[in-house]
Amino acid sequence: MEFEKIKAQADQYMMHTYHRFSAALVKGKNATAWDADGKKYIDFTAGIGVNSLGYADPKWVAAVSKQAGEIQHTCNLFYNPQVTSLAENLCKTAGFSKVFFGNSGAEANECAVKVARKYSSDRYGFDRCEVITLQNSFHGRTLATLAATGQEHFHELFKPLPAGFITAEPNIQSVMEKLSDKTCAIFYEPIQGEGGVLPLTAEFVKTLRKLCDEKDVILVADEVQTGVGRSGTFYATEQFGVKPDVLTSAKGLGGGLPIGACLVGEKCAEVLGIGDHGTTFGGNPVVCAGANVVLERLNTPGFLQEVSEKGAFLQKSLSKMENIENVRGMGLMVGAKPIGKTAAQIADQCVENGLLVLTAKDVLRFLPPLTITIEELKAGLSILEKVLA
């Protein structure tokens, strides 16, 4: 079997940092993938929310291919129309003033930390540098974003971590207890994805906004996983009626290629100056060409409404299934807690039966392409139902 050859190659030459499923994916179309041995799968993962337009979207492929044939990289010492047009499209769509492009969600969050700390140091001095994050949060795997992550088991092997990150419980009383004259920012994820698909409440986030306004603290929304249409609105925080000072984005923005974006409102638009931050590959023209197609598709009338409707269909279908205790989420970011078998066991059995799903702690996590069809959803749900039964 071709799979065994690929697996042996990975085992010999790649660091063992992932628990991989027993499938080597080689091609796909929308939410359907095939492995190296020709087996077919329905994909409810989208590469952990990355393939927002599914596999091999024709317009995305054409844009990326065309740009790769013209100029593939320029560095940020020069201008490029794909990059500048994406900056305009993203800022206007999201309602922010300026953007910094990086390569990942972790980089976007690193940039957000630097924006917040410089904003405060410019006005209040260097001691005002602490960042409050929330228990169960996940902000990345660089040392700084790992320190920001509110899950202790991620920290244990890599101490000492960078200082200046304080974890609060996701309630206003705990945040108030952690808040001090050293606080420069509060980070939140509208839905804590890696923490177990846990949506925050609008009341809590609105109170955070009010608190940050009173204390002149930067409010940062980490929308690396929840953003770019995943929740049924362009960014999930829109559903809370809250505008953060800084918003981070990645995953689905590139449609399958690596990108990160740190968006800032007017308050922080001029915080970073020449030499304060940088990246070699961020704002790559090929990636930005793909991202421009993603934004064009998401801005198509009715597209996000369809995401909401498909999300509602997914949640309703899951809630009717045997051995599902509860279902939660927004749009096409859904978690379902199983009864009996563990989420990991179910995910492995789903792969054996032709369905790709994710887990997050003790829940099954579903992040299908935003373009998944109802037929593909039904086919995948049918497999899941059999596995659960």
C-alpha positions as CSV (number, residue, x, y, z in Angstrom):
1,M,0.0,0.0,0.0
2,E,1.2,3.5,-0.8
3,F,0.1,4.7,2.6
4,E,2.5,2.4,4.4
5,K,5.4,3.8,2.4
6,I,4.4,7.4,3.1
7,K,4.0,6.6,6.8
8,A,7.4,4.9,7.0
9,Q,9.0,8.0,5.4
10,A,7.3,10.3,7.9
11,D,8.3,8.1,10.8
12,Q,11.9,8.1,9.8
13,Y,12.5,11.7,8.8
14,M,9.9,13.9,10.5
15,M,9.8,14.9,14.2
16,H,7.0,13.0,16.0
17,T,5.1,16.1,17.1
18,Y,1.7,15.0,15.8
19,H,-0.7,12.1,16.4
20,R,-1.6,11.5,12.8
21,F,-4.6,9.7,11.5
22,S,-4.1,6.7,9.2
23,A,-4.7,8.5,6.0
24,A,-2.3,10.2,3.5
25,L,-4.4,12.8,1.6
26,V,-3.3,13.6,-2.0
27,K,-6.2,15.3,-3.7
28,G,-9.7,16.8,-3.1
29,K,-12.6,18.7,-4.4
30,N,-14.6,21.0,-2.1
31,A,-15.3,18.9,1.0
32,T,-14.4,15.5,-0.4
33,A,-10.8,14.2,-0.3
34,W,-9.0,11.1,-1.6
35,D,-6.0,9.4,0.0
36,A,-2.9,7.9,-1.7
37,D,-4.7,4.5,-2.1
38,G,-7.8,6.0,-3.6
39,K,-10.0,5.9,-0.6
40,K,-12.7,8.7,-0.4
41,Y,-13.4,10.8,2.6
42,I,-15.9,13.5,3.6
43,D,-13.9,16.3,5.2
44,F,-15.3,18.0,8.3
45,T,-11.9,19.5,9.2
46,A,-10.9,21.9,6.3
47,G,-7.3,21.5,7.5
48,I,-8.3,22.8,11.0
49,G,-10.5,25.6,9.5
50,V,-7.9,26.6,6.8
51,N,-9.5,25.5,3.5
52,S,-12.4,27.9,3.7
53,L,-13.4,27.4,0.1
54,G,-12.7,23.7,0.2
55,Y,-10.2,21.8,-1.9
56,A,-9.1,23.0,-5.3
57,D,-11.7,25.9,-5.8
58,P,-11.3,26.8,-9.5
59,K,-11.1,30.5,-9.0
60,W,-8.7,30.3,-6.1
61,V,-6.5,27.9,-8.0
62,A,-6.5,30.2,-11.1
63,A,-5.6,33.3,-9.0
64,V,-2.8,31.5,-7.1
65,S,-1.4,29.9,-10.2
66,K,-1.4,33.1,-12.2
67,Q,0.4,35.0,-9.5
68,A,3.0,32.3,-9.0
69,G,3.7,32.6,-12.8
70,E,4.2,36.4,-12.5
71,I,6.1,37.1,-9.3
72,Q,6.1,34.8,-6.3
73,H,7.9,36.9,-3.7
74,T,9.1,40.5,-3.3
75,C,9.8,41.1,0.4
76,N,8.2,44.0,2.2
77,L,10.7,46.6,1.0
78,F,8.7,46.8,-2.1
79,Y,5.0,47.3,-3.0
80,N,2.8,44.7,-4.7
81,P,-0.8,45.2,-5.9
82,Q,-2.0,41.8,-4.6
83,V,-0.8,42.7,-1.1
84,T,-2.1,46.3,-1.1
85,S,-5.5,45.3,-2.5
86,L,-5.9,42.6,0.1
87,A,-5.1,45.2,2.8
88,E,-7.8,47.5,1.5
89,N,-10.3,44.7,1.0
90,L,-9.7,43.2,4.5
91,C,-9.7,46.5,6.4
92,K,-12.9,47.7,4.6
93,T,-14.7,44.3,5.1
94,A,-13.8,44.0,8.8
95,G,-14.0,47.7,9.6
96,F,-10.5,48.4,10.7
97,S,-7.9,51.0,9.9
98,K,-4.7,49.2,9.1
99,V,-3.3,45.7,8.9
100,F,0.1,43.9,9.3
101,F,0.4,40.6,7.4
102,G,2.4,37.7,8.8
103,N,2.4,33.9,8.2
104,S,0.3,32.4,10.9
105,G,-2.1,33.0,13.8
106,A,0.8,32.9,16.3
107,E,2.6,35.6,14.4
108,A,-0.6,37.7,14.3
109,N,-1.0,37.4,18.1
110,E,2.7,38.2,18.6
111,C,2.1,41.4,16.6
112,A,-1.0,42.2,18.7
113,V,1.1,41.8,22.0
114,K,3.7,44.2,20.6
115,V,1.0,46.8,19.5
116,A,-0.6,46.7,23.0
117,R,2.7,46.9,24.9
118,K,4.0,49.8,22.7
119,Y,0.6,51.6,23.0
120,S,0.9,51.5,26.8
121,S,4.6,52.1,27.0
122,D,4.3,55.2,24.9
123,R,1.7,56.6,27.2
124,Y,2.3,55.1,30.7
125,G,5.8,53.7,30.7
126,F,7.4,50.3,30.3
127,D,6.0,48.8,33.5
128,R,2.5,48.8,31.9
129,C,3.1,45.6,30.0
130,E,0.9,42.7,31.4
131,V,-1.5,40.9,29.1
132,I,-4.6,39.2,30.6
133,T,-5.8,36.1,28.8
134,L,-8.5,33.6,29.6
135,Q,-8.5,30.1,31.0
136,N,-8.9,27.5,28.3
137,S,-7.7,29.9,25.6
138,F,-5.2,29.0,22.9
139,H,-3.1,31.7,21.2
140,G,-0.2,29.9,19.5
141,R,2.9,27.8,19.9
142,T,5.7,30.4,19.9
143,L,7.1,31.0,23.4
144,A,5.2,34.2,23.9
145,T,1.8,33.0,22.5
146,L,2.3,29.8,24.5
147,A,2.7,31.9,27.6
148,A,-0.5,33.7,26.6
149,T,-2.4,30.4,26.3
150,G,-4.6,29.7,29.3
151,Q,-3.9,25.9,29.4
152,E,-1.2,24.9,31.8
153,H,-0.4,21.6,30.2
154,F,1.0,23.4,27.2
155,H,3.5,25.2,29.4
156,E,5.0,22.4,31.4
157,L,7.8,21.3,29.1
158,F,9.0,24.7,28.0
159,K,9.5,26.8,31.1
160,P,10.7,29.4,31.7
161,L,8.2,31.2,29.5
162,P,8.2,34.9,28.7
163,A,6.8,36.9,31.6
164,G,3.9,39.4,31.6
165,F,1.0,37.1,30.8
166,I,-1.8,36.6,33.4
167,T,-4.6,34.1,33.1
168,A,-8.1,34.9,34.4
169,E,-11.2,32.7,34.5
170,P,-13.7,33.7,31.7
171,N,-15.9,35.8,34.0
172,I,-15.7,39.5,34.8
173,Q,-15.0,39.0,38.5
174,S,-11.9,37.0,37.8
175,V,-10.7,39.5,35.1
176,M,-11.2,42.4,37.6
177,E,-9.1,40.6,40.2
178,K,-6.3,40.2,37.7
179,L,-6.5,43.7,36.3
180,S,-3.9,46.2,37.7
181,D,-2.1,49.4,36.8
182,K,0.4,47.1,34.9
183,T,-2.3,45.7,32.5
184,C,-1.9,46.8,28.9
185,A,-4.3,44.4,27.1
186,I,-7.0,41.8,27.5
187,F,-7.2,38.9,24.9
188,Y,-10.3,36.9,24.2
189,E,-11.4,34.3,21.6
190,P,-15.1,34.6,20.8
191,I,-15.2,30.8,20.8
192,Q,-12.4,29.0,22.5
193,G,-11.7,26.4,19.9
194,E,-8.8,24.4,21.2
195,G,-10.4,24.8,24.7
196,G,-13.4,22.7,23.7
197,V,-15.5,24.8,21.4
198,L,-16.7,27.1,24.2
199,P,-18.5,30.3,23.0
200,L,-18.1,33.3,25.3
201,T,-21.3,35.3,26.1
202,A,-22.1,38.7,24.5
203,E,-22.6,40.1,28.0
204,F,-19.1,39.1,29.1
205,V,-17.4,40.5,26.0
206,K,-19.4,43.8,26.2
207,T,-18.3,44.2,29.8
208,L,-14.7,43.6,28.7
209,R,-15.1,46.4,26.1
210,K,-16.5,48.8,28.7
211,L,-13.7,47.9,31.2
212,C,-11.0,48.4,28.6
213,D,-12.5,51.8,27.7
214,E,-12.5,52.9,31.3
215,K,-8.9,51.8,31.9
216,D,-7.4,52.6,28.5
217,V,-6.5,49.0,28.0
218,I,-6.3,47.4,24.6
219,L,-9.0,44.8,23.8
220,V,-7.7,42.1,21.5
221,A,-10.0,39.6,19.7
222,D,-8.2,36.4,18.7
223,E,-10.2,35.3,15.6
224,V,-7.5,33.0,14.2
225,Q,-10.0,30.1,14.2
226,T,-13.3,31.9,14.5
227,G,-12.8,34.5,11.8
228,V,-13.3,34.9,8.0
229,G,-16.9,33.6,7.9
230,R,-16.5,30.6,10.1
231,S,-19.1,31.8,12.6
232,G,-21.6,32.9,10.0
233,T,-20.5,36.6,10.2
234,F,-17.2,37.8,8.8
235,Y,-15.7,37.9,12.3
236,A,-17.5,36.3,15.2
237,T,-17.2,39.2,17.6
238,E,-19.6,41.1,15.4
239,Q,-22.3,38.8,16.9
240,F,-21.5,40.3,20.3
241,G,-21.9,43.8,19.1
242,V,-18.3,44.6,20.2
243,K,-15.5,46.3,18.2
244,P,-12.1,45.3,19.6
245,D,-9.1,47.6,19.3
246,V,-7.0,44.9,17.7
247,L,-8.2,41.7,15.9
248,T,-6.0,38.8,14.8
249,S,-6.9,36.6,11.9
250,A,-5.3,33.6,10.0
251,K,-6.4,30.1,9.1
252,G,-9.3,30.5,6.6
253,L,-8.1,33.9,5.3
254,G,-5.6,32.4,2.8
255,G,-7.9,29.6,1.6
256,G,-5.2,27.0,2.1
257,L,-1.9,29.0,2.1
258,P,-0.2,30.4,5.2
259,I,-1.2,33.9,6.3
260,G,-1.7,35.9,9.4
261,A,-3.2,39.3,9.9
262,C,-3.2,41.8,12.8
263,L,-5.9,44.3,12.2
264,V,-5.9,47.6,14.2
265,G,-8.5,50.2,14.7
266,E,-7.9,54.0,14.7
267,K,-6.7,54.0,18.3
268,C,-3.7,51.8,17.4
269,A,-3.3,52.6,13.7
270,E,0.0,54.5,14.2
271,V,1.5,52.7,17.2
272,L,4.1,50.7,15.2
273,G,6.6,52.6,13.2
274,I,9.4,51.8,10.8
275,G,11.6,49.1,12.3
276,D,9.2,48.2,15.1
277,H,8.1,45.0,13.5
278,G,8.8,43.0,10.4
279,T,8.6,39.6,8.6
280,T,10.3,38.1,5.5
281,F,7.4,36.1,4.1
282,G,4.3,38.0,5.5
283,G,2.2,39.6,2.7
284,N,3.4,37.1,0.1
285,P,1.8,38.0,-3.3
286,V,0.8,34.4,-4.1
287,V,-0.9,34.0,-0.7
288,C,-2.5,37.4,-1.0
289,A,-3.9,36.5,-4.4
290,G,-5.7,33.5,-2.9
291,A,-6.9,35.5,0.1
292,N,-8.4,38.1,-2.3
293,V,-10.5,35.3,-3.8
294,V,-11.6,34.2,-0.4
295,L,-12.8,37.8,0.5
296,E,-14.5,38.1,-2.8
297,R,-16.4,34.9,-2.2
298,L,-17.4,35.8,1.4
299,N,-18.6,39.2,0.2
300,T,-20.9,37.6,-2.3
301,P,-24.5,38.4,-1.2
302,G,-26.1,35.5,0.7
303,F,-22.8,33.5,1.2
304,L,-22.5,34.1,5.0
305,Q,-26.3,33.5,5.4
306,E,-25.7,30.1,3.8
307,V,-22.9,29.4,6.3
308,S,-25.3,30.1,9.1
309,E,-28.0,27.9,7.7
310,K,-25.5,25.0,7.1
311,G,-24.3,25.5,10.7
312,A,-27.8,25.3,12.0
313,F,-28.4,22.1,10.0
314,L,-25.2,20.6,11.3
315,Q,-26.1,21.4,15.0
316,K,-29.7,20.2,14.6
317,S,-28.5,16.9,13.0
318,L,-25.9,16.3,15.7
319,S,-28.3,17.0,18.5
320,K,-30.6,14.2,17.3
321,M,-27.9,11.6,17.3
322,E,-27.5,8.7,19.7
323,N,-24.6,9.1,22.1
324,I,-24.3,12.9,21.8
325,E,-24.6,14.7,25.1
326,N,-24.6,18.3,24.0
327,V,-23.9,20.5,20.9
328,R,-22.5,24.0,20.9
329,G,-20.9,26.5,18.5
330,M,-21.6,29.2,16.0
331,G,-21.9,28.8,12.2
332,L,-19.7,26.1,10.9
333,M,-17.6,25.9,14.1
334,V,-19.3,23.2,16.1
335,G,-18.5,21.0,19.0
336,A,-20.4,17.9,20.1
337,K,-19.7,16.0,23.4
338,P,-20.0,12.3,23.0
339,I,-21.2,9.7,25.5
340,G,-19.5,6.3,25.9
341,K,-16.5,6.3,23.6
342,T,-14.0,9.1,23.8
343,A,-13.8,11.8,21.1
344,A,-10.4,10.5,20.1
345,Q,-11.7,7.0,19.6
346,I,-14.6,8.2,17.6
347,A,-12.4,10.4,15.4
348,D,-10.2,7.4,14.6
349,Q,-13.2,5.2,13.8
350,C,-14.6,8.0,11.6
351,V,-11.4,8.0,9.5
352,E,-11.7,4.2,9.1
353,N,-15.2,4.8,7.7
354,G,-14.4,7.7,5.4
355,L,-15.1,10.8,7.5
356,L,-12.5,13.3,8.8
357,V,-13.3,15.0,12.1
358,L,-11.3,16.9,14.7
359,T,-11.3,16.8,18.5
360,A,-10.8,19.5,21.2
361,K,-10.4,18.1,24.7
362,D,-13.4,15.8,25.3
363,V,-15.5,17.0,22.3
364,L,-15.7,16.2,18.6
365,R,-14.9,19.4,16.7
366,F,-16.3,20.2,13.2
367,L,-14.8,22.9,11.0
368,P,-15.9,21.9,7.4
369,P,-15.2,24.1,4.4
370,L,-17.6,27.1,4.3
371,T,-18.5,25.8,0.8
372,I,-19.5,22.3,1.9
373,T,-22.8,21.2,0.3
374,I,-25.8,19.9,2.1
375,E,-25.2,16.6,0.3
376,E,-21.6,16.4,1.7
377,L,-22.9,17.3,5.1
378,K,-25.5,14.6,5.0
379,A,-23.0,12.0,3.7
380,G,-20.6,12.8,6.5
381,L,-23.3,12.9,9.2
382,S,-24.5,9.5,8.0
383,I,-21.0,8.0,8.6
384,L,-20.8,9.7,12.1
385,E,-24.1,8.3,13.1
386,K,-23.1,4.8,12.3
387,V,-19.8,5.2,14.2
388,L,-21.7,6.6,17.3
389,A,-24.2,3.8,17.2
